[in-house]
Amino acid sequence: MTIAVGPQDFTFVDFDARSISSLAAQVAADVGLADGLDVTIEIDESTPLGRAQVTSIDPVALAIQSGAFEEPTAPRQFSERATADVLGRLLFRVRDRLDPDFGAPPLDEELSLPHANAWDVYAVARLRRAGYPSQRQRRLYAFRTRHGFTDVADRAFQRLWTADDLTWSDIAALSDEAAVAPVAS
């Protein structure tokens, strides 16, 4: 697998392209991506924001704002944990999209917020099972804010968190069902 990180030299943040490339290769292997893939990771270091998305599958390209890779308590400093979390989430999306049995989800920029959130839960949970740290409660709270604080939403979250073999239509259906469930008064 070839991992290309840009820029090669960072000026606004204290990142190292080789370290990011090495970590990305490890995460990609742990996610189960094929060895023959070429992955480009383009980091926008001009903003402290944290948007991260898959911009292409063929070839694989990820667009990351540098805030997504930063240490939360030390701005402009690299966080291996945050980077592994973001890369794992995105690379699971890549793996899902490359699997014909998964289905055909919309491009990242076309995903609704609830659907993107549900897919994130599914990806992060699988990343946790691959041995990476996760913040289940953070993901549950984010899921509830997008889908409602209901028993239906909690059951959908639990299914997403524990499953290994969902398709895009399964994820979308769980998200849609949770989002329309009436809130108890």
TAGILIN-V589002 format. One record per backbone hydrogen bond with DSSP energy under -0.5 kcal/mol. NH is the residue of the N-H (numbers start at 1). CO is the residue of the C=O. If there is no record, write none. Layout:
[[NH	CO] [NH	CO]]
//
This chain:
[[2	37] [3	1] [4	2] [4	39] [6	41] [14	76] [15	13] [17	8] [20	16] [21	17] [22	18] [23	19] [24	20] [25	21] [26	22] [27	23] [28	24] [29	25] [30	26] [31	27] [32	28] [33	28] [37	34] [39	2] [40	60] [41	4] [42	40] [42	62] [43	6] [43	41] [44	42] [44	64] [45	43] [47	44] [53	63] [55	53] [55	61] [56	61] [58	59] [60	38] [61	56] [62	40] [63	53] [64	42] [64	62] [65	51] [66	44] [67	47] [67	49] [68	49] [68	65] [69	66] [70	67] [71	74] [71	77] [74	71] [77	74] [78	14] [79	69] [80	78] [83	79] [84	80] [85	81] [86	82] [87	83] [88	84] [89	85] [90	86] [91	87] [92	88] [93	89] [94	90] [95	91] [96	92] [97	93] [98	94] [99	95] [99	96] [100	98] [102	99] [103	99] [105	103] [108	54] [110	107] [111	107] [111	108] [116	112] [117	113] [118	114] [119	115] [120	116] [121	117] [122	118] [123	119] [124	120] [125	121] [126	122] [127	123] [128	124] [129	125] [130	126] [131	128] [132	127] [136	134] [139	135] [140	136] [141	137] [142	138] [143	139] [144	140] [145	141] [146	142] [147	143] [148	144] [150	148] [154	150] [155	151] [156	152] [157	153] [158	154] [159	155] [160	156] [161	157] [162	158] [163	159] [168	102] [171	167] [172	168] [173	169] [174	170] [175	171] [176	172] [177	173] [178	174] [179	175] [180	176] [181	177] [181	178]]
//
